[in-house]
Amino acid sequence: MTEEPATAQTAPVADVPRLNILVTGGSGASGIAVARALHDAGHRVITVGSDQARIEAAAQQAGDGVTGLVCDLAALADVRQLRKDVGAAGGNGNAGTVDAVIHLVGGWRGAKGINDQTDEDWDFLERGAITTLRNVSRVFYDDIAASRRGRFAMVSSTAVEKPAAATASYVAAKAAAEAWTMAMADGFRRAAADRPGADNGTGPAAVVLVVKALVDDAMRRSHPERSFPGATDVEDLARAVVGLFDASADQLNGTRLRLAP
């Protein structure tokens, strides 16, 4: 696993085609921003949420043509159905084929120290940060691995680098999600090595985007007294996600890209 600053330059890959990209956690501010940026870049975008009304409204905010689908990503059978629904939504008969998954599902829980880390908080974090990622990656792994611009990206936290007692459950869940993502990167690397005629610039890549926290305009309006030091704006996150498809896969795969100062 390597770590690169957000400004790290990787060799660009020319002529990025129109891709099918799945954005999970699409109902939130970060999901809307990422979906909008990908849509504006010319890609076909499918966003996923747990509430029908919210995900449909979010998809409309992201752009005309963005599709919103409902799925319980913590249920493997539901994610398998999602793969079929993605294909049906495209009307192309190619059930579930996607080039990339941008995984924005997570959540946060904290405590005072180690001894008051509750089972309820752990269950919430394990479900949101680990189980959803495991399910989505297993179901869509082959699709991503087969794409010449395949990408899997998750958002993690700088807190993983210096775990604190008060956030033990949170950082443990994020660390597990990062480890799973890096295992995917190893799988993509091995698949690329076994693919005759493949060049180093194209193919799949798994990456971790690292932030301290995310902030959006609505949060700033709600808390004008706060300065949100070190936080990454969701629009900056969105630009970083779009940039993943311009970067060379062999240089991007298995990296942690810091979007935080």
Secondary structure, 3 states (H helix, E strand, C coil): CEEEECCCCCCECCCCCCCEEEEECCCCHHHHHHHHHHHHCCCEEEEEECCHHHHHHHHHHHCCCCEEEECCCCCHHHHHHHHHHHHHHHCCCCCCCCCEEEECCCCCCCCCCCCCCCHHHHHHHHHHHHHHHHHHHHHHHHHHHHCCCCEEEEEEEHHHHCCCHHHHHHHHHHHHHHHHHHHHHHHHHHHHHCCCCCCCCCCCEEEEEEECCEECHHHHHHCCCCCCCCCEEHHHHHHHHHHHCCECHHHHCCEEEECCC
